[in-house]
């Protein structure tokens, strides 16, 4: 039984493993593992309160206690866990997924996501609990409709603001926020207004079913249009749980995580704070970022997709900056997980420090043509066991040698095979991806 993917446990709400019989067992295993007080937050999707009740019952059966933070961004749970007398934290969220999905992210007392060994131990304990027919955990439905303790969200905002000037230092900036009808809906606009910014908020009225629907970091089109029409200095789209952010410049140019890494690496290097001169990216990081960083005397180190792997590599190398094109950006001064609101503040700081617009800061940034295809597969067959796929990938890699690369991997959060081809030619990318997908259809099979 495998519960954990690259970013916690995720799936369709009310189906295994997020069903009423399994969630209390997961809660009990987490409670036994972490002990003490555990802070639980959630995003505003409609299945959240029910999952909170089920997990809470299990955690208490495991001998731990819980604190309800209510609807908060995921990074709030990470930051609060590391700055409070807590044994750990849990975030109930499926991030950028459809509202019918949900998930569980678990953090230790240091605010870090659990390592593989801890997740394996929790999975093993859940499996054992499932075999014990005498266990019956009944939730009390004490959280349904509740808002949680607002003091936790206020504490998170104080910790975030404490890393910047103690004044209205964003005065003069007009920011447009796309809150994805998610966790940032209740905090981002008021927080940034409190620092002096003029704020326009869109998609900030969650109703439980509209999270991520045609909005947010995965669908930033309406953000770009709004910024172009209202004269904002900067636009930012968060994902459903607020750990990712994608930006729009004042001209409406879309700025992804790779471009943010380039801007922030240059600012840190200018301040002599990029020591060692290393930025941590992933297999999906654009090839042109690697080249641009090299021109600046900075090395790019690639790891597997997922901010937990970025953070782990940053720790190992003493790096100060890392992130993904999707908008997970990690800074060493907090060094826990992606935080869309923190990234917003950092990018505003870069604009103010350089006395430049985001367009000016990214004027030399041009990503290499990149094609990403997501294929719903009939079965997640290990790719290394299919010779035909291996041969095709090898042939494509030889074709792209010196001008690009191909990355093929299963999604850690959805039943998809992701094929990314990157080169100096859109037509070459298309041809390579089409060739590989045809082999996938003939071997693994696809799910329409």
VENBEL-V551767 format. One line per field, one symbol per residue. burial: I if it has 24 or more other C-alpha atoms within 12 Angstrom, else O. A space follows every 50 residues. Layout:
burial: ???
This chain:
burial: OOIIIIIIIIIIIOOOIIIIIIIIIIIIIIIIIIIIIIIIIIIIIIIIII IIIIIIIIIIIIOIIIIIIIIIIIIIIIIIIIIIOIIIIIIIIIIIIIII IIIIIIIIIIIIIIIOOOIOIIIOIIOOIIOOOOOOIOIOOOIOOOIIOO OIIOIIIOIIIOOOOOOOOIOOIIIIIIIIIIIIIIIIIOIIIOIOIIII IIIIIIOIIIIIIIIIIIIIIIIIIIIOOOIIIIIIIIIIIIIIIIIIII IIIIIIIIIIIIIIIIIIIOOOOIOIIIIIIIIIIIIIIIIIIOOOOIII IIIIIIIIIIIIIIIOOIIIIIIIIIIIIIIIIIIIIIIIIIIIIIIIII IOOOOOIIIOIIOOIIIIOIIIIIIOIOOIOOIOOOOOIOOIIOOIIOOI OOOIIIIIIIIOIIIIIIIIIIIIOOOIIIOIIIOIIOOIOOIIOOOO
